[in-house]
Amino acid sequence: MIDYVYDIETYPNFFSIGAINPASDDRWTFEISDRADESAQLLNWLQMLQRTAGRMVGFNNIGFDYPVIHRFMSGGYTVQELYAKAQAIIDCDDRFAHTIWASDQLIPQLDLYKIHHFDNMARATSLKMLEFNMRRQRIEDLPYKPGTYLTSEQMDKTLEYMWEDISATVDFYHETKEQIEFREALTIEHQRDFINHNDTKIGKDFFIMQLEAAQPGSCYDYSSGSREMRQTHRGAISLVDVIFPYVKFEHPELQRIHKWLTEQVVRNADGMFKDISCTINDFQFDFGKGGIHGSMTDTIVVADMDYAIIDLDVTSYYPSLAIVNKLHPEHLGTIFCDIYAGIKAQRALHAKGTTGNKMLKLALNGVYGDTGNKFSPFFDLKYLLSITINGQLLLCMLAEQLMKIPNLTMIQVNTDGLTIRIPYDAIGHMEQVVDWWQRFTMLDLERADYSRMFIRDVNNYIGEYLDGSLKRKGAYENLPPGQRNPTGWHQDLSALVIPLAVEAYLVRGVSIESFIHHHPDIMDFMSRTKVPRASQLMWGDTPMQRITRYLITRTGHALTKVSPPADGYVDGQWKRKGGITDQFYNEVRLELLRLELQGDMDTTGHPWDSRINTGNNSVYGTRHMGIDVGWLVTPFNDLTRDTPDRSQINYDYYIQAAHKLVDRLRILR
């Protein structure tokens, strides 16, 4: 199969498509506009792709580009028809309404946007943000607003922009080669299309395949002639029926938490664990819907002649918890546990890094979260609560017994494990506790030893293992030279020189000032903005594109995000009084409108009314929010035109930011 990376542009009087074969660098451009009609040539080219088993590769092409191409191949040859289709997709609230499913596609599609799960709100990432993360020479926004009738000169500019997007997509295609090859191998092996699946969907679909093979109809009911998803819905869940009867505590604080949980009745898991915590030996355990967490803060912990730092993690915690306790979504029955156990056993037979190992890992980890998804055949809220609540309580049982060891200090607890500082002569005692807990729970603990930990809080720290390798989290994450591919392309890789300098100082003792002044890669000093479509980014008085790359510099201007009034209000409208319902607010507004229509009141200035407006005469207005407030910046969106100079950099900004991550840390004595 030959891949063709492509992109389209649509305007009322202009349509274009460009494509490139990344293997040969052959390129094609087609235009349909009021100055050219290459529709016949485009159709011939697309039909050639059909005949030669070509595959079209894009970024969000399944959601946008291909439905437009499909419309063209189905007879929509005019620029007006193609623009109308594009606008229908953009204006539609249902993101699946225009999707052409794989079985109906005239030419197979590979969507990098879907493979990386950028269609998930938490991971939403635009091609422009990827251009920053990939350190491309140019980051260029759409040159003309959608709906613009383009001049011939503007059409040329749009073609140039389209090819810049195609070039960026090709770069990201190469960055994604390993994931693509993994999906191709799975598709061949299992005779099922995994090409555009994100990792989580791969795991879930593989698990469903296993369930349906072992017990047909377990996930879907076909008796009505159509496929209906099986699920378990419950009106209320008493947590006393969820918590394992063998969970017991000795410490009064843990007994209090345990008692409180057993008294709860849950109808919706959202918000049920707000502000639930307990403190033992000055260490606070925080309980949450997704898992437990707790940590020392602003602390450096060092393994020395007397103390070790030991991390204990439960192996495949949530899957193992379900397997050994025979937990399953009610509608799936015990076959669910059998499949789970089988997948875990199979994974142990595959070497790490192999396709089989990766697939089975995704299957193990992809199911738990979907048991709370109302669009999944795994849905059963009781199962989800059984896993997350018991998982937290069993970790607390382990922590409770460990904290009895003299001079042991709890460092962290987080979802599937905990970290402790322990005297060397007490490690034997710890191992006895570990053996007891493993026998009691039938779960396995994996041990890792740190030499040092640099901890801001539970989500932001560096852990240094005994072999010198590092675990980096949150504000301390970075991409060392030679490791420029991020673990998640959705991450903001702004000003990487800051965490790099922090790591150099903490781990290797290099002066922050020296590191930053002598760091050779100027791209590590670059940051980027992310401004919503409704807002305008301003550099001084100059409008800028929404995603702008910039340096903190000694000269330049301030960056400001200018946004419309909040919540759909308009400039000059009196602010709404707190504590009133939407219904009452709208009723009074309607009353004022009626008075205006009757000629009894002029409401054109949004009149103030004591029933619905604040008493201090404040009004809604355009909002101005500074970015990197107090510092001047210089944009560098086109490095082919504007070359940054190290003499421009304001090193004070980066040095101060690095010190904020370092100066707060204190060594645990």
Secondary structure, DSSP 8 states (H G I E B T S, - for coil): -EEEEEEEEEETTEEEEEEE-TTT--EEEEEEESS-B-HHHHHHHHHHHHHTTEEEEESSIIIIIHHHHHHHHTT--SHHHHHHHHHHHHH-S-TTTT---GGG-SS-EEEHHHHTTTTSGGG---HHHHHHHTT-SB----SS-TT----HHHHHHHHHHHHHHHHHHHHHHHHTHHHHHHHHHHHHHHTS--TT--HHHHHHHHHHHHHHHHSTTSSEE-TTSS-EE--B--S-EEGGGTS-TT----SHHHHHHHHHHHT-EES--TTTTTTEEEEETTEEEEE-SS--EEE--SEEEE--SSEEEEEEEETTHHHHHHHHTT---TTT-THHHHHHHHHHHHHHTS-TTSHHHHHHHHHHHSSGGGGG-TTSTT-BHHHHHHHHHHHHHHHHHHHHHHTTSTT-EEEEEESSEEEEEEEGGGHHHHHHHHHHHHHHH---EEEEEEEEEEEEETTEEEEEETTS-EEEEGGG----TT--S-S-TTS--TTTHHHHHHHHHHHH---HHHHHHH---GGGG-EE----TTSEEEETTEEE-SS-EEEEEEEEE-EEEEE--GGG--TT-B-B-TT--HHHHHHHHHHHHHHHHTTS---TT----TTTB-TT--B---EEEEESTT--EEE-SBTTT----GGGB-HHHHHHHHHHHHTT-EE--
